[in-house]
Amino acid sequence: MRPPLRSRLRPRHGTAPALAALAALTVLAAWLPAPRAAAEDGSGGSSQAWSVQPTARSAGAAAKRLAFRLDARPGSVIHDSVRISNLSTEPRSFQVYAADAYTTPRDGGLGYRQAGEAQHDVGAWVKMSTNALILPRRRAADIPFTVTVPADATPGTHTGGVVALDNTLHDGGTTDSGVEVSIQRAIAVRLELTVAGPLTPGLAVRGVGLVHTPDGTPFAAGRATVRYTVTNTGNTPVQGKAVITVTGLFGREIVTRTRSLPPVLPGQHTELALALGRAPPLDLLTATVTVSAAGVPATTARTHRLALSWPTLGVVTAVAALLVAALSQARRRRRTLAQEHL
């Protein structure tokens, strides 16, 4: 499986890659024939194809790895390498670096720090043999790297990636403000380093919110969206499930949904949302979210929200006013009749 592409926007002006400078830094490792498997960058042409993957430890399909999964003790040093393949018909230049991974604050995606950002975890422990590479057409190179685990590294899984950034600039179109942009694409191979010690998975849910959007038609059902924040409180990645329930007044169940959670890295959190569809126009709603995973105790958080539809409330108020007026008129008639009989 090809690792995901990551795009980065840059202004077009002044972004031409300095190939001469990169060539001075390039280590021309032993050239290897590029693998035949095509991997395109989304432009629709095989001339743009390139790939990044862990170097096979030995010959044979069984030796292929989709990611770096390493185990180590504090203070140890690991040696490995990554293979970058230029499948296109033109030479290509790349920046190669290690980066910390993170869980995106929204929707639980997996992101990687950029080359210019400070790396604080496994991204800082990796040293590439080179950070720049020029590959001729249809060629591949294995780039060695070392992982030096600090002596005080905390037990658990530390996640990062080895990233190859293509220096080719692609047309990214024009923004609404008229600024022309170019796009650089990168492929990251995930690196999971588990430091020896006790693994303590943990998961918590916080910040539950309920958004109620009423319909413009009186007595028509509105829509409800539940937002909640999932935090990994342990030291190893966790992927669990969430059960979202919305109840009305007196505990009447309106809807219950179960959804799978994205993997959340240790110490990271992400905000998720689930649209629950139809909701009462007038009610006192309670949203309850329970998250759990294998080997992790379930945790629950809830919130309350008054569902209020102004068109519905207006009709109810008008009907109530008419009833009050009718009752008042009836009382006046009874008093009038009583006085006439005296």
PEHU-V300454 format. One record per pair of residues at least 12 apart in sequence whose ideal C-beta (glycine too) atoms are under 6 Angstrom apart, sorted by the first residue. I is the first residue (numbers start at 1). J is the second residue. If there is no record, write none. Layout:
i j
I J
I J
This chain:
i j
1 66
2 39
3 187
3 188
3 189
5 185
6 186
7 183
7 185
8 184
9 172
9 181
10 182
12 180
12 182
15 169
15 182
17 167
19 93
22 93
22 132
23 134
25 132
26 132
26 133
26 134
27 130
29 141
29 142
31 139
32 140
34 85
34 87
34 138
34 139
34 140
35 85
39 51
41 185
47 88
47 89
48 88
49 87
49 88
50 86
50 87
51 85
52 84
52 164
52 187
52 189
53 83
54 68
55 81
55 83
55 142
67 190
68 191
69 192
70 193
71 194
72 149
73 196
74 149
74 151
74 153
75 151
76 149
77 146
77 148
78 147
79 146
81 142
81 143
81 144
82 143
82 162
83 140
83 142
84 141
84 164
85 140
86 135
86 139
89 137
90 137
91 136
92 135
93 134
93 167
94 133
94 164
94 166
95 165
96 128
96 131
96 133
96 143
96 164
97 115
97 131
97 163
98 123
98 126
98 162
99 112
99 113
99 123
99 160
99 161
99 163
100 113
100 119
100 121
100 123
100 160
101 159
101 160
101 161
103 264
103 265
103 268
103 270
106 271
108 262
108 270
112 161
112 163
112 188
121 158
122 158
122 160
122 193
123 160
125 147
125 148
126 145
126 147
127 146
128 145
129 143
129 144
153 195
155 195
155 197
155 198
156 235
156 236
156 266
157 192
157 194
157 236
157 237
158 193
159 192
159 265
160 191
161 188
161 189
161 190
161 191
162 189
162 191
163 186
163 188
164 187
165 186
166 185
169 182
170 183
199 236
200 234
200 235
201 234
201 236
201 238
201 295
201 296
202 233
202 234
203 238
203 240
203 291
203 293
203 296
204 231
204 233
204 299
205 228
205 230
205 289
205 291
205 299
205 301
206 229
206 301
207 229
208 228
208 287
208 289
208 301
208 302
208 303
209 227
209 303
210 226
210 287
210 303
210 305
211 225
212 224
212 279
212 305
212 307
214 281
214 309
218 311
218 312
218 315
219 281
219 312
221 278
222 279
222 281
224 276
224 279
225 273
225 275
226 244
226 274
226 287
227 273
228 272
228 289
229 269
229 271
230 261
230 264
230 270
230 291
231 269
232 264
232 266
232 268
234 266
235 266
237 263
237 265
238 264
238 293
239 261
239 263
240 261
240 291
240 292
240 293
241 260
241 261
242 259
242 261
242 289
242 291
243 258
243 290
244 257
244 274
244 289
245 288
246 276
246 285
246 287
247 286
248 283
249 283
249 284
255 276
280 307
281 309
281 312
282 312
283 307
284 306
285 305
285 307
286 304
287 303
288 302
289 301
